[in-house]
Amino acid sequence: MTAGDQGLIESLVANLIDNAIRHNHPDGHVEITTQNRGAQATLTVANSGPVIPGDEIQRLFQPFQRLAPDRRGRHDGYGLGLAIVSAVAQAHHATLTASPRPEGGLSVTVRFARAPGSL
């Protein structure tokens, strides 16, 4: 358990999962894991999408940013999903990390402080 605004945290989770599905290969996979470790509750969402250059990762968390030019013409989003994730994480004083997967795709981890008394 973690303390925070339930609606905002739901939005964070939904945006991470939606992003992982949208930017995946047709026969790819999405992995969602949760973990309690010490005073933190951790959520990780990873997919098997296209290779992402490491120096482009942080740009994805800015509003209206996308990597692939061919995605710009489709009406499947506005490049706000990961920006929303970042804003919600900041509002909850959570740690947000993202890393490209060597075989392709992205792994995003959010570490929230656990709610008092939830150990």
URLINWO-V743038 format. One record per residue. N is the residue number from 0. SS is DSSP state (hx for helix, st for strand, lp for the rest). OMEGA is omega in whole degrees, -180 to 180 (none if undefined). Layout:
N;SS;OMEGA + N;SS;OMEGA
This chain:
0;lp;175 + 1;st;178 + 2;lp;178 + 3;lp;180 + 4;lp;-176 + 5;hx;-179 + 6;hx;179 + 7;hx;179 + 8;hx;175 + 9;hx;178 + 10;hx;177 + 11;hx;-179 + 12;hx;-179 + 13;hx;180 + 14;hx;177 + 15;hx;-179 + 16;hx;178 + 17;hx;179 + 18;hx;-179 + 19;hx;179 + 20;hx;-178 + 21;hx;-173 + 22;lp;-179 + 23;lp;173 + 24;lp;-180 + 25;lp;179 + 26;lp;-177 + 27;lp;179 + 28;lp;175 + 29;st;179 + 30;st;177 + 31;st;179 + 32;st;173 + 33;st;-177 + 34;st;171 + 35;st;179 + 36;st;-179 + 37;lp;-178 + 38;lp;-178 + 39;st;170 + 40;st;-173 + 41;st;173 + 42;st;175 + 43;st;175 + 44;st;-179 + 45;st;176 + 46;st;-178 + 47;lp;-177 + 48;lp;-179 + 49;lp;178 + 50;lp;-180 + 51;lp;177 + 52;lp;-178 + 53;hx;-178 + 54;hx;179 + 55;hx;-173 + 56;lp;-175 + 57;hx;178 + 58;hx;-179 + 59;hx;-178 + 60;hx;175 + 61;lp;-179 + 62;lp;174 + 63;lp;-180 + 64;lp;175 + 65;lp;-180 + 66;lp;-171 + 67;lp;179 + 68;hx;-179 + 69;hx;178 + 70;hx;-175 + 71;lp;-178 + 72;lp;-179 + 73;lp;-180 + 74;lp;-178 + 75;lp;177 + 76;lp;-176 + 77;lp;-178 + 78;lp;-179 + 79;lp;-173 + 80;hx;-178 + 81;hx;174 + 82;hx;176 + 83;hx;177 + 84;hx;-179 + 85;hx;-179 + 86;hx;180 + 87;hx;178 + 88;hx;179 + 89;hx;-179 + 90;hx;-179 + 91;lp;-179 + 92;lp;178 + 93;lp;177 + 94;st;-179 + 95;st;176 + 96;st;178 + 97;st;178 + 98;st;176 + 99;st;176 + 100;lp;-176 + 101;lp;-179 + 102;lp;-180 + 103;lp;-180 + 104;lp;-174 + 105;st;173 + 106;st;-179 + 107;st;180 + 108;st;176 + 109;st;179 + 110;st;179 + 111;st;170 + 112;st;179 + 113;st;180 + 114;lp;177 + 115;lp;179 + 116;lp;-178 + 117;lp;-179 + 118;lp;none
